[in-house]
Amino acid sequence: MTFSTLSALSPLDGRYAGKLSQLRPLMSEQGYMHRRVQVEVAWLIALSDAGFAEFKPLSPGARTYLLGLVKNFSEADAGAVKEIEKTTNHDVKAVEYWIKSKFEARPELIAISEFVHFACTSEDINNTSHALQLKAAREQAILPALDALLAKLRAMAHAHAEVAMLSRTHGQTASPTTVGKEIANVAVRLAAAREKIAAIRLLGKMNGAVGNYNAHLAAWPEFDWEAFARKVVETPAPLGLGLTFQPYSIQIEPHDYMAELFDALARANTILIDLSRDIWGYVSLGYFRQRLKDGEIGSSTMPHKVNPIDFENAEGNLGLANALLKHLSEKLPISRWQRDLTDSTVLRNMGVALGYAVLAWASLLAGLNKLEINAEALAADLDRSWEVLAEPIQTVMRRYGVQGAYEKLKDVTRGKTVTAEALRGLIRSLAIPDAEKERLLALTPASYIGKAAELARRV
């Protein structure tokens, strides 16, 4: 079978391939190889500047050429690495051999070729490559997507700050709010989750087979290898990696920061599942209409339908993302003794987890962009729910010492259809100041929104 989007096993590379083009170069196997080349080259150039008599500083031309291997790494280069791997059956060694193969006709580089991958264990290259993948994905895909959602939510919160809406606690009519305030609640939660995602330090270790610089010190016992490794890890690209140095590890970096990052992403996704379900419900109630698109069909048999498919798609893919993210965060920090290989195959699915998340965020944003307020439905719902004014009436009664205020309103309203006339009759009979009666008589479900509008505009 010829591979195509139609024959792809995963919908991320099939049905939804076009929506993940930004993430694919970063989190694919080619992206992983690219970062391995970056780490190997950064380590090699740093070794040349370490002051070893046996490895003189590289010439400017050699440095430029090596950095060009990173900058210009292509799909064809990735294919060449895979061809080498067919022989080595070892992916990191294949990268090392590919780099050395690029030294042909360059005597300066041929002479120092044994310093490629010098004193490194495969995990020195892999853990830093994974961190670089996550760094690029966070900067180029994750945070921009979350920021786009936040910008949309803030805009909706401000635009609909004063649009009154009936609340539903426990699914029952409750004190009114505004559409903008409910959107603002989500924006505040998502902004906090976004900041946690952005603040997590991405770590890298370069300390050898079991984390003790054994091979390094065998070659140069007096050299400060820990300081050297820290410099390579923390120096910004292209001469370093621009990560945070991890000084303690077994063969693998402990992956605790990854667990923290994936948990933070899952928390953001949980907030957005909550939003997706609520918007789905508001569409069902008629609070929102969805803009129509020519040619689209909502149902194969019911022509009238305009289904909230973007929110359903988002909810489903957020769930898939979280299932993977939670497994990653629970599994990755666990390794038998100095290492086992179970982390390796799991880590190859980071892109799958992020792919479902990015896909879901795009669907959610598309859905939000289609929404239009149905002011008539919101107003009609409020006008059918005068019982919600039992709360302010009994609260004012309490202020003025009317005994049994709550109980009196409960008797009048609980489980009953309450009319404006009935409530106003009750208000007129109350033993409270006339000014307070007038204030309560002027109150409607649509005007009983507290500070909702102010809070929405402030977000």
N, C-alpha and C positions, 0 to 999 in steps of 0.2 A: 504494500500500500504506500502510495506517495504521501508524504506528510503535507498537510495543509491545515488551515483553521477548521476545516470540516472533519478531519481525522484526528485532531488533537484530543488527547485523553482528558486534559484539564480544560474547563471552560475559560480559564484565564488566558490560555493560548489558543482557544477556539472562538467561541461566540463573542467573548469580550476582549479579544486580542487588541483591537484598535483603541480600546480605552486605557490600555496599560503600557503604551509605547514609551512613556517617560520613565517608568519603573524598570522596564525590561533590561536596558543596558547596565543598570546598577546592580540588580539582584539576580541576574541569570548566571549560568555557569561561565559564560564569557566575561561577565562583570567580575566574577570571582577570580578568574585567571588574570584579568587586567590588574586587580589589586595585588595579586601575588607578585606579578612583575614589578609593580610599583615598590613593594616592600623589599624585594631582592635588590633592586637597583639602588634604593636609598641606603640599604645596609652596605652595599659594595662601595658606593661613593664615600660614605662615612668612614669605612675602613681605610680608604686611601688617604684620608686626612687625619688619621689617628696618630701618625708619627712613627710608624713601624719602618725599620730599615729595609725590611723585605718587601714592602709595598709602598712605593713612592706615590706622592699625590698624582692623580690623573691629570692629563692635560685638559685645557678648556675644550678642545675638540672632542676628546673622549667623553667628557661629562655631557656635552651637548648631545652626542650620539646616544648615550645611555638613556638620558632623559627623554630623547625622542622615541625610544622603544616603548616607553610608558605612554607618552602623549599620543602616539600614532597607532597604538595597539588596535588591531582590527579583527573582524570576524575571520578573515583568512589566517591571521596569526593564531587565533584561538583554535582554528581547525588544525593548524600545524602542531600545536601543543598536544591536541587529542591524538594525532597520528603517533607522536612520540610515546604517549601514554599506552598505546596498544602494545608497545614493547616493554616499557618499564613496569606497567601495571601499578604505577605510583604517580599520582597527579602532581605532587610538588616536585618530585625529581624530574618529571617531564618539563615543568616550567624552567628548572635549572638548566636542563640540557638545551632547551629552546634558546635561552639567553646566550649560552655558550656558542650555539650554532650561529648566532648573529655576529660573532667576533671574527668570522672568516675574513681574510684580507686586511685585518687590522692588528698588526704585530703588537702594538701596545696593549691591547685588550687580551690577545691570545696569551701574552706573558703573565697576565694576572688572573687567568680564567679560574684557577683553583680557589680564588677568594670569593667566587660566586657561591653563596650559601655557606660561607665559612662559619663553622662552629654552631650552625643553626640546627635545631630540630624542626621537623615539618610544622609543628604547632607554633613555632615562632613566626612563621610566615602566615599560617592559616588564621591564627587568632587576630593578628593585626589586620589581615585582609578582611575578615568579617567585620571588624570595627570600622574599617574604611568604607565598606559597603553600607553599613548602617548610617554612618556619618553622611554619606552622599544621599542616601534615601531620605534621611531626616531633613536635610537642607533643601533638597530639590523636589521632593514629592510629598512627604508627610506634613511638614509644617506649612508649606504653601496651600495644601488642600484644606487643612484645618483652619488656616487664616481666611480662606475664601468662604468657608462655612460660617465662621465667626462674623465676618463682614456682612454677610447676608442676614444672619440672625439679628445683629445690631440694627441694621437698616429696617428690618421688619418690626423690631421692638419700638423704634422711634416712630415709624410711620403709623403704627396701629396702637400707639400709647393710650389713646383715649377711646378706642373702640370697645365699648362695654361687652362683656361676655359672661354668661352664666357659668359659675363653677359647678363642678360635680365631684363632691367628695363621697367616696363609697358608691359612685355611680348615681347619687341622688342630688337633687338641686341643692345648691349651697351659695353662700355669700358671693356676689358677683366680683369679677376681676376685670381685666382688659386683655385683649388679644396680645397687645404689646408686652404687658407685664409677664404673661405666661411664656412668651418667647424670650424675654429678658432673663427669666429664671434659667433657661437652658444656656443662654449665652454666657452667663456668669460661671456656671458649672463647667462648661466646655473650655472657657478661657483658663480656669484653674488647672484643668487636666492638660491643656496645651503647654502651660508653663512648666509643669512637671516633666513632660516629654522633652521639652527643650533644654531643661537644666541637667539632665542625667549625663554624667561624665562617661565617655566611651574610652575604655581601657585597652591597653596593649602591653604584652610582656615579650621580652627578647632575652631569655635567660637560659636557654639550652634544654637538654633532654628531660631533666627533672627539676628545673628551676634554680639550680645552684651554680651555674657558669662553669661546670666541670671541664668541658672541652676547651672553653675559652682560656681558663687558667692553665690548662696543660700546655697551651701554645705560648702564652705570654703571662707568666705567673705574677709579675709585678704590676701589670696594667689594671687600671680601675675599670673593669668591664661593666659594673653596675651603672656607673656614671655615664659611660659610653652608651649603653643601651637606653638609658633614660633620655639622653640627648637625641638619639635617633627617633625614639618614639614621640617625643614632645616637640621637636623642631617642626615648624610648619612645612608643608609641602612647597616645592618639590624635593628639597634636600632632606626632609624628614617626613613624618607621618601626621603630625598635628593631632595626636591623641594624648590621653593621660596615662602616665607610666604606672604599670602594675608591678610592684617590687616583689610580691610573694605569690608563688604559684607552684603547682605540681608540673607535670608536662604541659597541661593545658591551663590557659587562663581560666579562673574559676567560674566565669560566666554570670556572676551575681549581678553585674551591671546590666547584662542582657535581660535577666529576669526582671529587674527593676523597670527597664524600658518597655518590655512586652506587657508587664502588668499595667504600666501607665497607659499604654495604647489601648489595652482591653478596657480600662476604666473610661477612657474617652468614648470608646465604642458602646459601652453600656449606657452612657448618657444619651448617645445618639439613637440607640434602640428605643429608649424611653421616648425620645422626641418623635421617632418614626411612628410608633404606635399611637401616640397622642394625635399627631396630625392626621393619621389614617382615620381615627375616630371623629375628629372634627370635620373631615371631608364627608364622612358617613352622616353626620348630623346636619350637613349642609352649611356649616359655618364658612367653609371655603369652597369656591368653585375652582376647577382646573382649566387653564387655557387649552383650547382645542388646537390640534395640528392637522392640517389637511392630509387626508389619506389614512390617518390612523384609525384602527378598529379596536373597540373596547371588548367586544364579545363576538364569537362566531355566530351566535344565534340571537342576541339581544342588541339591536342596533343603537338603543338609547344610552348604553353604558359608557361612562368615562371612568375607568378604574384607576385607583391610586397606586399604579404599578411601581412608580419610582420609590415610594415609601416601603412597599412590600419587598422590592428588590434589595433596598438598603437594609431592611431588617434581616432578611435571610443571609446576605453576605456579611453583615456585621457579626451574626452568630457564627458563621463559618470561621471568620477571622479570629474571633475570641476563643473558639475551640482549639485552634492551632496555637494562638498566642499563650493560652493558659498551659497547654502541654509543654511548649518551649520553656516557659518560666518555671514550671515544676520540675522538668527533667534536666535541663542543662546544668544547673549547679551541682548535680550529683554525678560523681565519677568513682569507679572502683579503684582504690589505691592510687597510684600515681597517674593512671589514666586508663580508660577503656574507650572503645571506638563508637559507643552508642551516640555520643554527641555529634559525631561527624555527619551521619546520615540525617539526623534531625535538623542540624543547622542548614542543610541544603534546602530546607523548606521554609526558611525565613522569608524568602521572596513570595512564596505562596500565601503565607499569613498576611504579609503587607499588601499583597495584590488584592486579596479579598477586601481588606480595609479600604484601600484607595478606591477600588471599584464601588464600594458601598457609599463612600463619601461623595463620589461623583454623582451617583444616583440620587442621593439625598439632596444635593445642591440643585440638580435638575428639577426635582420635584418641588422644592421650595420656590424656584423661579417660575413655576407654572401657576402658583396659587394666586387667587384673587379673593378678597373679602366679600362675603355675601351678607351685606349689612342688614338686609330685610330679614333673613333667617335668624341672625343674632338678636335683632330687636324683638322679633316675634317670640322667641324662646324666653327672653326676659319678661315680656309682657304676660306670659302664661304662668309666671312664677312669683307672684306677689308674696307668697309665704316666706321668701327669703328676708323680707323686712321684719319678720318676727324678732330677729337678732337685734337690730338697732332699737326697736321699740322697747323691748324688755330691758336693754342696757340703759336707756334713758330713764325708764321707770325705776331701775335700781338706784340711779344717781339721786333721784328725788325721794328715796326711801319707801317706794310703793311696795308693800309686802306681797310676797308670792308672785313677783313679776314674771319670772321664768315659767312658773306653773300655769299662770293665766294665759300666756301666749302659747304654751304647749297645748292646752285644752282647745284653743281656738284654731290652731294650725296643723297639729301633727296628723299626718296621713289624710288631710282634707284638701279639697280644692278651695283655695283662698282667693277672694276677689279684692280689688282695690277698694270697693265701697265698704266691704266688711271691715277691712283694716282701718279705714278712715273713721268709720263709726266707733271702733274701739278707741282710737286715738282721742277723739273728741270727748269720750267719757272718762279719760284719765285725770287723776288729781295731780297734774303737773302744771307748771307755769304756761300761760297762753303762748308766749314766744316759742317755747319748746314744742307745743302742739303744732304751731304753724310750721315750724321747721320739719317736723315729722310728716305733716300732711303734704308737704312739698316733695317729700322723698319718693323716688320711684326705684324699681330694681335697676334700671339703667344708670341712675345717678349714684347709687350706693356702691361706690368702687374704692373708697378709702384713698390711700396714696398710690394706687396702682399706676396711674398715668405718670406721676412724678418719678416713681421707681423705674418705670420703663424708659422714660426719657434720659434718666441718669446713667443707664448702663453703658 
